[in-house]
Amino acid sequence: MRLSNVKCVVTGGASGIGAATVRRFVEEGAEVCILDYDLPAAETLANELGESVFALELDVRLEPAVQAAAESVYARWEHVDVLVNNAGSELNKTYDETTLDEWDRVIDTDLKGPWLLCKHFVPPMVERGQGSVINIASLNGLVGFPLSTAYGSAKGGLVVFTRDMAIELATTGVRINCVCPGVIETPMMERWTDLMPDKQEAQSMLRGVMPIGRMGTAEEVAGAILFFASPDSSLCQGAVLSVDGGFTAQ
Ligand SMILES: NC(=O)c1ccc[n+]([C@@H]2O[C@H](COP(=O)([O-])OP(=O)(O)OC[C@H]3O[C@@H](n4cnc5c(N)ncnc54)[C@H](O)[C@@H]3O)[C@@H](O)[C@H]2O)c1
């Protein structure tokens, strides 16, 4: 029970890595608020997990909605210990095929969203002198890939945003760190293979991407997120942890 009585907010907690994180946090004794724009899926998970979880509808791209969500969560809990900026949106297109709407969707969800969440959730943490923020970036934010200019720019921006925030928050008692997952078997990855002409070939290619020879699971990423949420990571500030089966070690 490493998160006993700890109050956690997880964006994009209705699916994939976010849902695995919500489950793990609850197993470790936390109370969790899921913020997701897929409210039915978020509520289904919250109902399954019982009283320690509740869900609110939120599109992380919209500042008035983020502000309202923060007011609602702080009215209910008084304080928040952990914020996981996990909601994400992918795009697999070349730079010249990417439309302005697609670019904005990806940058707004994967980079502006975490900033807005920090802007409205972190000041009360600073006032209280404690808290932990975990941003979920990607190996696409660390190395170049084809078809990844929008997504990679957003995730690379999130890595640097984490470091900049870490310096701004350094003496406040609030920690902020970043997890960079590799190829993880989730609905997002499923959507990517659905777009490929031969799905099975794409899946077998993905299994070969990481040196360990398989895709990761959402639960394995949740374990790394738990580390940053718990006091075990008390000296980590602005850390960028690759959880990618050795990909960035190459
Ligand atoms: N799956 C991978 O291989 C992989 C690899 C590296 C990084 N990531 C990152 O991990 C995070 C989780 O990815 P996943 O694979 O679990 O994806 P997923 O698609 O299974 O889940 C994403 C969740 O975010 C929610 N969401 C999307 N846009 C939103 C918005 N604007 N506002 C609120 N909620 C929104 C969705 O409803 C969904 O519940 C993302 O940030 C993703 O970029 C995933």
The ligand as an SDF file (V2000), in Angstrom:
LIG
                    3D

 44 48  0  0  0  0  0  0  0  0999 V2000
    0.7630    2.9150  -26.4370 N   0  0  0  0  0  0  0  0  0  0  0  0
    2.0150    3.2610  -26.6730 C   0  0  0  0  0  0  0  0  0  0  0  0
    2.7740    2.5250  -27.3150 O   0  0  0  0  0  0  0  0  0  0  0  0
    2.5520    4.5690  -26.1520 C   0  0  0  0  0  0  0  0  0  0  0  0
    3.9240    4.8060  -26.3230 C   0  0  0  0  0  0  0  0  0  0  0  0
    4.4680    5.9850  -25.8540 C   0  0  0  0  0  0  0  0  0  0  0  0
    3.6520    6.9200  -25.2300 C   0  0  0  0  0  0  0  0  0  0  0  0
    2.3310    6.6760  -25.0870 N   0  0  0  0  0  0  0  0  0  0  0  0
    1.5290    7.7180  -24.4150 C   0  0  0  0  0  0  0  0  0  0  0  0
    0.8730    7.1650  -23.3070 O   0  0  0  0  0  0  0  0  0  0  0  0
   -0.3500    7.8690  -23.0760 C   0  0  0  0  0  0  0  0  0  0  0  0
   -1.4950    6.8730  -22.9980 C   0  0  0  0  0  0  0  0  0  0  0  0
   -1.5730    6.1930  -24.2590 O   0  0  0  0  0  0  0  0  0  0  0  0
   -2.4020    4.8470  -24.4730 P   0  0  0  0  0  0  0  0  0  0  0  0
   -1.6090    4.0190  -25.3970 O   0  0  0  0  0  0  0  0  0  0  0  0
   -2.8350    4.2950  -23.1720 O   0  0  0  0  0  0  0  0  0  0  0  0
   -3.6350    5.4470  -25.3010 O   0  0  0  0  0  0  0  0  0  0  0  0
   -5.1930    5.1470  -25.2890 P   0  0  0  0  0  0  0  0  0  0  0  0
   -5.6930    5.6850  -26.5730 O   0  0  0  0  0  0  0  0  0  0  0  0
   -5.4730    3.7340  -24.9280 O   0  0  0  0  0  0  0  0  0  0  0  0
   -5.7240    6.0540  -24.0930 O   0  0  0  0  0  0  0  0  0  0  0  0
   -5.6880    7.4630  -24.1720 C   0  0  0  0  0  0  0  0  0  0  0  0
   -6.7680    8.0210  -23.2510 C   0  0  0  0  0  0  0  0  0  0  0  0
   -6.7020    9.4560  -23.3520 O   0  0  0  0  0  0  0  0  0  0  0  0
   -8.0210    9.9730  -23.5360 C   0  0  0  0  0  0  0  0  0  0  0  0
   -7.9210   11.2400  -24.2690 N   0  0  0  0  0  0  0  0  0  0  0  0
   -7.4410   11.4530  -25.5180 C   0  0  0  0  0  0  0  0  0  0  0  0
   -7.5370   12.7480  -25.8320 N   0  0  0  0  0  0  0  0  0  0  0  0
   -8.0770   13.3780  -24.7520 C   0  0  0  0  0  0  0  0  0  0  0  0
   -8.4160   14.7350  -24.4610 C   0  0  0  0  0  0  0  0  0  0  0  0
   -8.2390   15.7040  -25.3770 N   0  0  0  0  0  0  0  0  0  0  0  0
   -8.9050   15.0160  -23.2550 N   0  0  0  0  0  0  0  0  0  0  0  0
   -9.1160   14.0440  -22.3360 C   0  0  0  0  0  0  0  0  0  0  0  0
   -8.8350   12.7420  -22.5490 N   0  0  0  0  0  0  0  0  0  0  0  0
   -8.3220   12.4200  -23.7520 C   0  0  0  0  0  0  0  0  0  0  0  0
   -8.7560    8.8840  -24.3280 C   0  0  0  0  0  0  0  0  0  0  0  0
  -10.1640    9.0050  -24.1990 O   0  0  0  0  0  0  0  0  0  0  0  0
   -8.1900    7.6320  -23.6840 C   0  0  0  0  0  0  0  0  0  0  0  0
   -8.9350    7.2520  -22.5390 O   0  0  0  0  0  0  0  0  0  0  0  0
   -0.4830    8.8740  -24.2230 C   0  0  0  0  0  0  0  0  0  0  0  0
   -0.0250   10.1310  -23.8130 O   0  0  0  0  0  0  0  0  0  0  0  0
    0.4330    8.2950  -25.2860 C   0  0  0  0  0  0  0  0  0  0  0  0
    0.8960    9.2770  -26.1750 O   0  0  0  0  0  0  0  0  0  0  0  0
    1.7460    5.5240  -25.5270 C   0  0  0  0  0  0  0  0  0  0  0  0
  1  2  1  0
  2  3  2  0
  2  4  1  0
  4  5  1  0
  4 44  2  0
  5  6  2  0
  6  7  1  0
  7  8  2  0
  8  9  1  0
  8 44  1  0
  9 10  1  0
  9 42  1  0
 10 11  1  0
 11 12  1  0
 11 40  1  0
 12 13  1  0
 13 14  1  0
 14 15  2  0
 14 16  1  0
 14 17  1  0
 17 18  1  0
 18 19  2  0
 18 20  1  0
 18 21  1  0
 21 22  1  0
 22 23  1  0
 23 24  1  0
 23 38  1  0
 24 25  1  0
 25 26  1  0
 25 36  1  0
 26 27  1  0
 26 35  1  0
 27 28  2  0
 28 29  1  0
 29 30  1  0
 29 35  2  0
 30 31  1  0
 30 32  2  0
 32 33  1  0
 33 34  2  0
 34 35  1  0
 36 37  1  0
 36 38  1  0
 38 39  1  0
 40 41  1  0
 40 42  1  0
 42 43  1  0
M  CHG  2   8   1  16  -1
M  END
$$$$
